[in-house]
Amino acid sequence: MLKNYFKTAIRSLRKNTGFTAINILGLSVGLATCLLIVFYVIDEVGYDRFNKKADRIMRVNFEIKFGGNHSRYAQTMAPLAQVLKTEFPNVETTLRLKGRGGVHVKKGNENIQEDRIVYSDPALFDVFTLPIINGNAATALVEPNSAVITESTAKKYFDQTDVVGKTLVLNDHENYKITGVIKDIPKQSHFNYDFFLSMSTLGESRETTWLSNNFNTYVLLKPGVDYKKFNAQLPPMMRRHINVELQSVVHLTTDEFEKAGNFFKMDVTPLTDIHLYSDKIGELGHNGNIMYIYIFSAIAIFILLIACVNFMNLSTARSSNRAREVGVRKVLGSPRGSLIAQFLAESILVTFVSTLIAVLMAWAFLPLFNQVASKELAITLHSLIWLVPVMIAVSLVIGCLAGFYPAFFLSAFQPVDVLKGKLSTGFKGGMLRSFLVVFQFSISIILIIGTLVIYNQLKYIQNKNLGYDRNQILIVKNTGALGNQAKIFKQEVKQLPGVDDATLTGYLPTADYRNTSALFQDPTLDQKRGILPQVWSVDEDYLRTLNIKVVSGRNFSTQLHTDSSAVIVNETAVRLMGLKSPLNKPIYRPMDSGGKTIKKFNIIGVVKDFHFSSLRDNISPVTLFLEDNYDALSVRTNGKNAPALISAIESKWKSLLPNQHFAYSFMDQDFDATYRTEQRIGKISVIFTSLAIAIACLGLFGLAAYAAEQRTKEIGIRKVLGADVSVIVAMLTKDFIKLVFIAILISSPVAWYFMHQWLQGFAYRVNFQWWIVALAGIGAILIAFLTISFQSIKSALANPVNSLKNE
């Protein structure tokens, strides 16, 4: 019996090849798109789950509000780890990581720049699952100047992995003994380092203060410990330890500190939540965003629903063509259950074929999707283990769901009505079909509006006045390797043709190089007159090179020795300090963690606020000090013959450091990298929106074809009676266009709500413009009209003799 159902189904599908092709193509594209999104979502939610103890690993976060500035850190104080380990019985062990920054590593006569370097406590292998190939995990990071490297790094420098006992030379004078080699860290990790240096190398002097947070601290809880209860125990511990140092520096207890509207907070983030839920200062990598997981998951479901809706629409629309078949079958004694099984068999057969094609399509387009999404997804043997049964189940479920209504609808025809020709046909009267068309285009319009809003925000970001000029600035990296020769290098570069100016500092608006410190308006360090700004070391050419505007006062000058005790602040800092006339006002800066050494600085200038972090965040206070910092050289060029200028700068570099790799970037590219996630989301949204529209149009095309077919004789009579082609086209399209108008009315407020929520993630954003809805609506109407008009014009131009000759 089952074999007969599928035999009959194949015959029926072959008889209606156009209908079958449209259904299979629509379902295939929908399933393939859904499959690609599933791969993306699985990859994103799978971060850090390779760690065997992932459910017990927590990262400790620190939060502070002081002087009107609110900051959230993924970093904590140096002594915290030891305190947690000794004072909390529910803690199994703790671990600290501290980013080292870029160094150059010697390989023969060549120095290679390496940026993925971190200091680590010995407990690294007790907390994270990092399989060690060579060496002893228990002792690998105990001794000072010991290092653990990854397998690929060992091969890069020694062409083998058996390198325990060999020496790595960092920055020409730091010798590190290799004590372990680990397998490469999986891509799905919130940090990816190639070098782990022993924390003991830093020395004990950096492990005492509670008012400085430079360490990423992890806690491994004992089995069965509820991290939420552990979380609740952190604030009193933190208050107890910070209280002593707070009284020493600003002469206040934590209670007094909080009464002034300030606070310290501490909590933990589960390891598996870091990638999607954490966006704090001091993250060890570029994290994702759970919002985009929700968005893409919704898109996948919507596209799949659109594909299923197409099937239901086309099946019910062509019901009149099969009405007589159902009537004859019932007259001959076929029970309704057999008819239902027959139509469900057709539906399942279509979805099964579509599923096979979808898997092939997903596999074929996966490299392109990886390129757009910046992923390394692949269909492997491991993924096939779950993919095959899931896709079979999906075929059955979608086949049954998509074919459920058509099967019951078609099988319910009464033989007497069918054979007498009383069955209602045509597009009119199909309330369910009308609802489904509205549903399809509502989703499509929501996606169109969402894509337009995303691109409008990206365009706003690209064109917004940031308070500095990022164009035509070349950044020479790692100039710290030059040491005292960095200033000589800067002066030589400034003399080159094509160079307008240059500044030597790593504190750039597009860099991750950051430093905060409390500053006060009086020597008693009164917290009520204190702020917590960014504290940047710059030179006298910084403002000119970046074209940062001085709104009052003046720039630094090397001709004035007093400028070593001068400070330039931004407008936000002035506002938070409540200064109406900030020039020549003093600022006091604690020069050590205990507040014993305090230095006085005078404000000599105020600069216009400039953006130095993402536009998701409000501008925070910045203070600029005339101090040496050699981490990078930013060169403003005139934009003429850039390759020749880069070559000339590299030549100067090689004359000073012949074995050091010359690395550079452009500031505008570094700025764009900050919003790379949004750019990827924009591209992916365009692709998925286009696919959703294409699938919806496939269904609309099929419906238009069947609507025209069912009204063939009516069209013939109208033409014989003198109806114009335009009148007939309007008659055939107006019913569909009405549904698109209804879809616009339904989808517009829904799209506004969700995109308004997305825009709230940006402190600086565009407003939701009315023209976006109008453009999306007009686009949907045009797309629908072009889809329908092909069939409408074809039917209107047909010879009426052919449709009326059998009457």
Summary of the structure (lengths in Angstrom):
residues: 807
radius of gyration: 34.0
end to end distance: 40.0
largest distance: 107.8
contacts: 2625
relative contact order: 0.11
helix: 53%
strand: 18%
